[in-house]
């Protein structure tokens, strides 16, 4: 294993009330996370989760390369960033900032700095194509209408997501090419409270119907499974809890964009293998090492 990628929420204590007791609990959780023996020798590239976003704790513990300090809608935790490993460009988005223009600017900056990398991979916490009961039909789709066409335009291959505490793997997805509402009124608070604004708004039936219809902003570009050669669209994967600290239920009706999903109530992890012409992902049960899903590969001939 070369390095660890974490799609966010290194801690669970968000320290929303900023009290000394809560901030101390947050520090205890960061210390516990970073005390893992494996992290003494294993490099890690983490992203800012919503529980990380409301204090400076994240940036006090993680030193990221190429931070996107040009972000217009800042969070206390820090910024998005990018790095390369081999022939892959990793772009890590601070999705707690709901200003998609900031993320588009970061993506373009990263690609301009490394235009010849074979693979373009986005890592973000909030999942725009997930399948959990808590997020996939609420705050999980708040950025979907805006980010989907940005990923298409910049030829992103893969998006690795967290937030859901369930496992989900999509088909290859593309934007439908239409204009969609941005719901800017729900993005005013950049410190993790937008989900509260949204949940209140969704109590209005008219708003709920419009919101759900606007977020049908994708097309399924390829439904093949196994090994795909030069597929159209973008592949999205949402990881479950790797520590077993928190799980959520799957949404009762599986969305049409989901190719595979599971909630075993056990910790899982994924192994990504990238060569010059192939991206492969396999996901396993932490305790048994047994695969929980079929292998999925994208080949660029």
Secondary structure, DSSP 4 states (H G I P E B T S, - for coil): --EEEE-S-S-S---TT--HHHHHHHHHHHHHHHT-GGGGTSEEEE---TTTTTSTHHHHH---SS--TT-SS-BTTB--EEEEETTEEEEE--TTS--HHHHHHHHHHHHHHTTT-SEEEEE-SS-SS--BTTTTTTGGGTTHHHHHHHHHHTT--EEEE-SSSSEEEEEEEEE-S------GGGGS-TTTTHHHHHHHHTTSHHHHHHHHHHT--EEEEE---SEEES-SSEEEEE---SSSS---PBPSS--TTEEEEE--SS-EEEEEEE-SSEEEEEEEETTT--BSS--EEEE--
